[in-house]
Amino acid sequence: MTVLAHDSIKSSQQVETPRTSSCSRLARTELPASQNYPALAQKTGTFTVEMMEESRNRTVFGFSKEGDEVNLERSAIIGERNSGHNVTGHIDQVGEILKLEKMSDYWIFRIGMSKDNAKLIVEKGSVAIDGISLTVSDEGEYWFEVSILPYTMEETNLHTKKAGDKVNIEFDILGKYLLKNTCPPLSS
């Protein structure tokens, strides 16, 4: 998979490859430019990632087409400053944007989710949408909303989204562990 780089990782920054980083919050391995097409990568700002079938089947990358924008983020470094909530890059489900509404100085995104995952959403709790760490501003039976500030809208791929688009959802890891260890297993 070749990805157009749209991120805060500057091309002038030296990084070792292969490396793990996050692509719309999907953890993946980035290959060295010399392994794919180094001249094209340097000219276009693209790079190649390895992604197994399981990842394509469980993420928006199964629906992606050439030209789609993704969010890129380097892996956290242990011991460095850490703000926001902890996200792993392991996508829990693909959700759908049910509503996108412009308010006075922010946007509201309503995201549809499966019934099984509704218990992982709490108002003012954390969720990652396409790798963006966000706070839940409202919730319903099978949906939740996040409020997006102008900076986030402009600097991420959210400015390309519309109602009906698919997004990667990663629910809060602490909530998942708490739920697993405090609730009886779901019957099948």
N, C-alpha and C positions, 0 to 999 in steps of 0.2 A: 504494500500500500504506500503510495507516495502522497505526502501531505504538504500543502502550502503553509509555510510558517507565518503565523499571525499571533505574535506574542511579545512578551517583554524580554525574551532572551535575545540579546543583540548578536548579530552575526560576527561582530569583532571579538566577542568573548570566546576564549579558548575553553573547550570542554573535551573531556576524554570520551571516546566511543569504543565499543558499544556502551551505552548508558541507559538507565531507566529514567523515564520522565512521564509526565501525564499529558495525554492528548484527549481533550474534552473529558477529562477525569478518568480515562481508561489508562491504566498502567500498561506501558508497552516498552519494548526495547528498540532503541534507535540505533541503526547501523551506521558505521563510518561512511562518510561521503565517498571514499575511495572504493567502497564495495558496490556502489550503484552507479551513478552518473555524476562524477565530481564537477565537471564543467557546468552541467545543467543545474545541479544543486547550488553552486555558487552564483550563477546568473539569476535563477528564479526564486531562491530562498526556499527550496524544497528539500526534503530528505525522505528517506525510506524507513519504514518501521516494519517489524515482524508482528503479525497478529494471527493467532490461531483461529480455527473455525468456531470454536466455542465463544470466543470474544466477538466475532462478527455476528453470531446468532443472538447474543444477549445484549447487544448495544445498537446505537443508531448507525454504526458503521456498516451494518447489514443493509441499510437503506441509502447510504451515502453515494453521492455521485461526484464526478469531477467538478471542481470549483467550489464545493462546499467549504465554508470556513469552520475551523476548529479552534479551541482554546488550548494553548500550550503552557505548561508550567513545569519547572524543574522540581525534582524530588526534594523534600525537606532534608536539611542537614542536621543531624543530632547535635545538640549543643548550641545551635543558632537560635535567633529570635523566632518565636512561633506565635502567630496571631491567627484568629479565626478558629474554626473547629477542625478536628482531625478527620481527614478523608484519606481513603486508601487507594482509590483508583479501581476498586472492584465494584462494578455497576450492579445494582440490585434489580433494576427493571428499566425498560424503555417506557416513558410516559408520553402523553400527548398534550400539547398546548391547547386548552379548551377556550381560553379567552386571553386577550392581550389588550389592556386598556391604558391609555395615556391619561394620567392625572395632571394636576397643576405642575408639579416639579418631580415626578417620578412615574414609573410604569408599574402596573400590576399584571403579573402572569399567573393565570390559573392553570394548574397542571393536573391532568387526570392520572390516577394510579389504580393499581389492582386492589381489590377488597382485602386480600391477604396482607398487603403492606400498609393499609390505612392505620393500623395500630402503631406504626413507627413514626407517625407524624404528630407533633404537638405544637400548638401555637407558641411562638417565640423559641421554638426548638431549631435545630440545625438540619440542613439538607444541602446536598450539592446537585446543581443542575448543570449538565455539560461541563463539570469540573469547577464550577463557580460556587464557592462557599457562601450560602445565603441563609437568612433567617425566615422561618415560616411566619407570615403575617395573618393568615386566616386558614381555616380548615373546614372541610365538609366531609360527607360520608366517603366519597371516593375521589376527592380532589383536595388540593391545598393551593394556597397562593403565596407568592413571594413578591416583595416590593423592590423594584430595581431603580437605583439612583442613576442620574445622567452619566456619571463617569463610568460606571459598570456597563451601562447600555452601549456606550461608545467604544470602550476598550476591549469588549468581548464579542463573541459571535452573536450575542442576543439581538443586536441591531438588524440581523438578517432574518430573524424568526417571525412567524405569523401563526395565527390560529390554525390548527391541524398539523403543524410540524411536530416531529418526534424529538425527544430530548433524553439524554442519559440521566437517570436518577440514582444517586447514592444516598441512602439514609444514614443517619448518624450511627457510627460504629458503637458508641457507648450505649445508645438506646437498644441496638440489636443484641448486645451482650446482656443487658439488663432483662430484656424481654425473654431471651432464651433461658436465662437462669432463674426467673421468678414466676413464669407462667407454665401451666401444664402444656404438654405437646398438643398440637392441633390434630384432631382425629381426621383420618382420611376417608 
